[in-house]
Amino acid sequence: MTETPTAQLSAAGVSIWLDDLSRERIETGNLTDLISNRNVVGITTNPTIFAKAIKDGDRYAAQVSELTAAGKNVDEVIAELTTKDVADAADVFRPISDETNGVDGRVSIEVEPGLAHDAQGTIDQAVSLWERLQRPNVLIKIPATVEGLEAITAATAKGISVNVTLIFSLTRYREVINAYLTGLEQAREAGIDLSGIHSVASFFVSRVDTEIDKRLDAVGTDDARALKGKAGIANAQLAYQVFEQEFSSERAKALTSAGANPQRPLWASTGVKDPSLPDTLYVTGLVAPGVVNTMPEKTLEATFDHGVVTGDTVTASYDDANSVLDAIAAVGISYDDVTLVLEKEGVEKFIVSWNELVDDVKVAMEAAR
């Protein structure tokens, strides 16, 4: 039997995680099917995903009624709904977590996006979620804002496994790795078993192309237009180079020899937004050992159907990737400005989704009264 593209992707060292979660997926067995038939070994969520799941799904009504009758407020109801889905998904993935010593079988849940610039608030909520869930294969998502860096260190130091989200720039990515290593050093000093701490660094891909391509169109020259659809892949390829450099340092080696796990790069925002680009671009163009690719279901199905996996498409590409970013700078586009805009927009979009989630749950609670 010929291997499917998703099986080939897994064999090439890419962990396939689904970027979507709903109670319906869990209760209908769809999630189990994706694990069996699409090589899915983890799942990620965010406020947008939860807002859609709760608005579109009817499987939350009974729990909403029960919690409303018990006098819970909207924040408490949201916490109960979302952590139930994450806990149940974590139980589905637990065998994979056990088989891979915690590397895969992971389920992510995000701290409230309104805390993105509140380090202590983020730390407190990360601890609260970790303690509430009581699942070793959960990851707490913390955004890679300046304030988030402090929270990443503090959470890691407490033995909490973290998914660092909303990373756009190579400079910020180095700071994220430093925050993780500092947390591991503090955990080691506190006598915490480092082998139980896992982390991924979620490096966003398609949003980089969306922002840079818009600016390339505004420049309007042939040279500028020829660069469209290239920045996202190039940026992520260079992020993998950063990963290789940082985790081969003496500092990182001292920690891994003490049982620590490297913080794996995770490709996020891998659904192609420009219809003129191949729909599997951010999957097949970012194959490297030890990475995670978290895909919307549409991208997962496209990969399974017609993805062409040719092995490692990252580590031999660093010179070309640098050339792409240099060429983008040469036409007058500021990489630093692009990545700052994307981080700000990323936080704002999740806050909007969180507010939609609050509004939808309020409506459901009113209907339950």
Buried (B, 14 or more C-beta within 10 A) or exposed (E): EEEBBBBBBBEBEBBBBBBBBBBBBBEEEBBBEBBEEBBBBBBBBBBBBBBBBBBEBEBBEEBBBEBBEEEBEBEEBBBBBBBBBBBBBBEBBBEBBEEBEBBBBBBBBBBBBBBBEBBEBBBBBBBBBBEBBEBBBBBBBBBBBEBBBBBBBBBBBBBBBBBBBBBBBBEBBBBBBBBBBBBBBBBBEEEBEBEBBBBBBBBBBBBBBBBBBEBBEEBEEEEBEEBBBBBBBBBBBBBBBBBBEBBEEEBBEBBBEBEBBBBBBBBBBBBBEBEEBBBBBBBBBBBBEBBBBBBBBEBBBBBBEEBEBEEBBBEEBBEEBBEBBEBBEEBEBEBEEBBBBBBEBBBEBBBBBBBBBBEBBBEBBEEBE
